[in-house]
Every structure is written in structure tokens, then in C-alpha cells.
Amino acid sequence: MSCSAHFSQSYAEARAKFLAAAAAAGLNITSHMHPLPGRHGEPLAMDVLFDGPKDAQRMLIISSGCHGVEGFGGSGVQLALLSDAAWRSAARQAGVAVLYIHAINPYGFSWWRRTTHENVDLNRNFHDFSKPLPANPGYDKLADLLIPSQWPPSLLNKLSLLSFVVRHGAKATQAAVSGGQYRHPRGLFYGGCGATWSHKTLREVLREHGRQRQKIGWIDVHTGLGPSGIGERILACRNEALQRATDWWGPNVTSAQDGSSTSAVLEGQMWSAIYDECQQAEYTGIALEYGTQPMRQVFEALRADQWLELHPEASDGKRHRIKRQIRDAFYTDTDVWKRQVVEQAKEAALQAIQGLASR
């Protein structure tokens, strides 16, 4: 089967393929049903598949769709692994169970949104909401410019944003925009004021499957940052696990904390839930981040999609163009890109089971 056969054109197709692959492998799926319907009226779910002995002490999580529309790439990776008999055999021989979490944010996947139905960036939502939330004064300064009253934005809007970048620098601007903010619920990269449905459901899954393990690895698949088709391995665990991550995945593991990653430092990241729900486990994880388009194009697609969300009166033609723009920003629908994604993911997955099996 070609790599492209594992990828889909819609959430509904991706989910159907995932369910079919599980059935073909003789594996059972637990479906956590979302309260809202999908773009075409289809049911939405976070589908969870456990492959391996129930008492396995070592487990690798492979997840997709934290950021909704990014699920096209992650789902393709999961389908490619599930249908690979050699990969499944290697995991069993290493004594590693594999937990597939398909479409952590099924609403965003179906509706081609990066956010949840609450307009929350799930990877900024993992906080103790009984405590004060982080401030982001940089975003506060940019909020009105980022989502203008009209789309396309005016020349004045473009020049004002450019002026901010010139004055503060590209890195500081990226941190202000994408690091996470908690004061503008109709804005970009909003971290929420409470735990979302996806947040709560993921914690349930981690408690059910992770509390009996001694060692846990996690590869969370993302798209939209970096050179096209290149999978950056970004540290997604505490800094003290960096050496272990580089032992597993090689010296090119990057970290937002030391500035080596294309990602800004983020607040409220999803992987932090492991430390709450599976305290007994030694945990090592990465976000496998595949590039698609240049960062400026991705940024403009995000702005356009958020504008569209706030303007339901937009014409059908404009709506279609913006939705296609946002999907293309996070999913490169070519055979070459899909092959690159699958090949690098298989390498990372094999390295992870070898790392989990060591010592």
C-alpha cells in the first residue's frame, strides 16, 4: 500500500479508515463521543486503541489531532503504523504496548479549525484553573491588529503589524502571538478559562491506560512549523528528560526552552498531564512537527480562519477560500509530503520502542 492511501480528505474518512484498520488488526476501540456533530453532521469522537499486553510495563502513545486540522497528518501516521505488521511485531518483541489516540480534538479536525469548539488552543489549556493564569502583555498589544474588522486586512493593518515586528523582532513577535493568551477568548492561541472537553477526556484516557506503566513515551504529531516535509523532534517533557530524549531520538531533538526549536515557549502544554495522571512513570516525549508552508502563510491562514469564525455572514465564496487556505496551511496533499511524513514517523516510532525497551 502506498503512503498516500493512509491519508484522507476529511475527518469522517480518516475516522472510518482508523476504525477499519483496528478491525482488520483484531483490536478493539474505545470511542469517547464528542457532544457536537461534525461539519457534515457526522458523529465526532476521540477514538482510543490499545495494542499490546494489558500488563505491559512500557507504553508508547502516538496521538493525532491535538490541533484539529493538523489531524490529517497525524491520522495518516497512525494508519500507516497500524497497517504495518513489521512495526507491530517490533513493538511486541520489545515488550512495548502502543496506545493510539486518534483525533484528540475531533471538532477541529472535522470543521478544519485548529481550535476546539470552545475556540481554545488545546496545547495551551493544561493549567490549574484555580490559580492565576499567565499574562501575555505582548498579545494584549497585538490583539486588535491580529483579527481585523475586514478580510483581507487593510494596508494600514499590514503596516502596523510589520512595525511591531521591526520594533520587537520576529522571535519576540512569535512568542507574543503563539505562546498562549488568556484574556481574549475571540482571539488566536486562546488557552481558555477552564478545562475543555478534549482536555478532560484525554486525562481520562491517560488515567485508564497509563497508571500501571513504569515507562511511558509519547509522540504527538503536529504540522505547520518548519521546512516542508521535515519532521522536527521537539522536546515535549520536562527538561531533565532531554538527555533521555536525545538518546532515543538523536542529537537533533530541539527545545523551545533553549531557543533551538522553531516553536516558541508555550504555556499549558498537553503533555504536562502525564505528570499529574501517571506520576509513577518515567516519561519521555516529543512533538513531531512537520513543516507545510512558510510561517507567514500559515500565520495569515490562522488570522483569516479566526476572522471567518467571527463573521458568519461572510459569502460562501470567501468561506470556501479561507477554509481551503487553513487546511492547506496544515496539510500538504501531495504524495511526496505524505511519504516524508510516514517515513520519518516510522523511524521515530521505532526509536521510541527501542528507548522504552532499554535498561
N, C-alpha and C positions, 0 to 999 in steps of 0.2 A: 504494500500500500504506500502511495506517495505521501510525503509530509502534508501536502495541501489537503488531503482527504480528511485530516483530523480537525480542520478548521471549519468555521461556519459563517453564515451570513446574518444570523440573528441569534438572540438568546434562546428562543424556542428550539431552533435547530441544534444549538450547542447542547442544550439540556437533553434533548432526545438522543443525541449521539452518546452522551455520557451515560444515560440510563441503559442504552442498548449495549455499550461496552461492558458495563457492570454485569448485565445479564449473561453476556457471552462468556465472561470470565467466571460465572457462577458465584458472584459476590452480591451481597445484599446492600441496599442503600437506605439510609435514614434521611427522610425529607422533612426539613423544617420549613413549613409553609409560611410565606410572607402574607401579611394581611391585605395587600393591594394586588390588583391584576396587572398584567404586563401591557406592553404597548399595543398588542393585538388581542387583548383580552385573555391571554394565556395565564395559567397559574404560575406563580413565582415561588422559588424555593432555594434555600441553602441546602444542597444535597451533599451528604457525607458518606464516604465509602471507606471501610477499614479492610485492608488486605494484609493478612498475616495472622499468626497465632495470638489469641486473646491475651495470653500471659507474657507476651514479648516484653522484655525489659528495655528495648531500644525501639524508638519510633521516629520516622521521618514524616513530617507534614508537608504536603505540596498543595498550595492554595491558589485560587484564582478569583478575580473579580472584586478585590477589595475596593477598587475604584471603578466599579461598574463597567463602563465602556471598555476599560482595559481588559475585561474578561475574555475578549476574543482571543488574545494571545495566550493567556493562562489556560483557558479551556483546551486550546489546541495542544498545549504541552501535556496536560493531564490525559487527553485522549491518546496521544502518541505513546505515553508511558504505559497506560492500561492495556494497550493492544500489543505491547512488546513482550513476548514470552521470555526473552533472554533477560530483560530488565527485571521482571517479576521473579524469575528464578534466582538472579543475583541477590535480590533483597532477601529472599527466603534463606538462601545459603549463608548470608551474613547474619541471620537472626534478627533482621530489622523488619518490623511491621510498617506499612505505609498507610497514612491517613490522607485521603484526598478530600479537600473541602472545595466543592465546586460552586462558584458564584456566591461569595460571601455577601456581596451586595447585589442581589438579583434584580432589584428595581432599576438601579443604574445601568446594569448590563442590558436589560430589555429596552429601556427608554433612551439608551445612548446618552446617559448622563454620567459624569464622573462621581457625582454625589449620591447619597441615599435619598429616600423620599422626603426626608426632613431637611434636605439641602445641606447635609452635613458631609464633610470630608471625613470618611471613616478613620483614616490614618492620622487624624488629629483629635479623635473623640475619646481616647482612652485615658480619662482622668478620674480622679476622685472629685466628683462634682459638689461634695460638701465643703470643699476647700476653695480658696480664691483661685481663679483661672489666670493663666499667663496673660500679660499685657503685650500688645504689639503696636507701639506708637507709630512705627513706620507704615503699617497698613492703614491706621487711622488717617494719616495724611493723604493716602492714595485712594481711599475708598470711593469717593465721588468720581474720580477720574477713571477708575478701573471699569466701572459699569456706567457708561454714559447714558444720557436720555435718548439718544438716537443711535442707530446702527445702519451703515458703518459710522464710526465716530468722526467728529468734525476735525478739521485741520488743527484748530486750537487745542482740542483734546490730545491729539497725537503729539503736538509740540510740548504740551505741558508734561506729558509722561516722559518724553525724551529729556526734558530739562531735569526732571527728578533723577533719571539715570546718570546724566552727566554730572550732576552735583554730588550724588551719593555713591556712584559706581554700580556696575552690573551685579556683583555679588551681594551687596547690601540691598539692592532692589529686589533680587530674587528672594533673599531671606525675609524681607518685609512682606512680599506678596504671598509667598508659598509656605512660610514657616508655620502658619496656623494663626487664626484670629478668632476672638470670642465676643466681639461687640457688634458685628454686622451680619445678622442672620440672613440677609438677602445678598450677601457678597460672596466672593471667592474664598476657598480654603477655610470655610467656617467650621470650627470644631464642635459647635453645639453647646447647649446648656444642660444636657443630660445624656445618659447613655441611649443610643439609638437601638432599633430592633436588631440590626446586624451585630452591634456590639454585644448586646445581651445574649443573643443566640450563639455567637462564637464562644463566649465564656462557657455556656452550657456544654458545647462540643468539647472544649478543652478539658473541662472537669470530667466528662464522661470517659474520654479516651486517654487522657494524659496523666491522671493522678497515680496510676500504678506503674509508671515507667521510671527507669533510672536515668536514661539519657534521651533527650529529645532534640532533633534537628528540624529546621523549618526553612523551606524555600518558598517564598511568597513572590509570585510572578507579577511584574508590573511592566508597563510600556509608557513611552512618551518622553524619556530623557536620554540624551546622548546620541552618538552616531547611529545611523540607521542599521538595524540588524545586529548590533553589538550588545551583548548582554553583560552589563556592568554588575559586579557582585558587591553589593553594598551591605556593610555590616548591619544586621538587624537584631542585635542583642547588646548586652552591656559591654562596655569597653574592655573589661577584664577577660572577655572571651575572644578578643581579637586574635591572640596568638593561636588559639584552637581553630578559629575560622580560617586563618591563613594556612594552618597545617592541613585542613580539609580541602580548601578550595584554591589554594595557591597564593602567591605573594601579591597578586593584583586585587585582592579584596580591598575595597575602599571604605572610608568612613566620613560621614558628614561632620563628625566632631573635629577631625583634624584638617578638614578642608580638601581632602583628596577625592571626594565624591562630586559628581555632577549635581547631587541633591543638596539642598540647604539643610541646616539643622531643623528638625521638626519637633513639634510639641504633640504629646498624646498619641504616640505611635501604637499600632495594634499589637505588635509583638510583646509589649510590656505586660499584657495579660497573662502570659506564660508564668511570669514571676509571681503573680497572685494566685493563679489557679493550679499550678503544678510546682509548688515550692520545693518538692523533694528531688526534682530532676535537674541534672546538669544540662543546660540549654545552650544551643549554638544555632544561629540563623542568619540568613541573608535575604535581602530583597534582590531578585534577579530582574534587573531593569533594562528593557530593550529599547533602543532608540528607534524613532519613526521619522519625524520631520525635524527641521531646525527649531530650536527652542522658541524663537519669535513666532513661528507659525502655530506652534502648539499653544502658546500664550494667547494669541489672537483668537484661536478656536475656543478656548475656555471663556474668554471675555464675551464672544459672540453668543455662546450657548447660555451663559448666565443672563445676558440681555434678553434672549429669547424666552427664558423661563419667566422673566418679569413682564413680558409683553405678549400675552396670549392672543392679542388682536393682530399680530404680525401676519402678513399674507402667507398663503400656502407655499408660494414660490420661495419666499425668503426663509420660511421654516425648513423647507426641504434642503436648501443650500447650506444652512447653518448646521443642520443635523448631519449632513454628509461631511461637512468640514470637521465636526468634532469626532466623528468615527474615524475619519482618515488620519486625524492627528494622533490616534492611539492604536490604529490597526492598519498596517501596510498590507493590502490584499494582493500580494504577489507571491509566486512560487518561491522566488529566491529568498525573500524575507522569512517566509514560513519555514523553509529548510534551515536557515540560520538559527531561528528560534529553537526549533526542535533539537538540532544537533548540540547546541550549547546547553540546553536544559538537560538532555540525557547525560552529558558529561558531568554537569554539576550534581545531578541526582546520584550518579554512580560514586562520585567523590564523597557525597554525604553518607551513603551507606557504608563506605569503607571507613570513614571517620567515626561513625557511630559504632562500628564493629571493633575498632582498635581499643587497646588496653583492656 
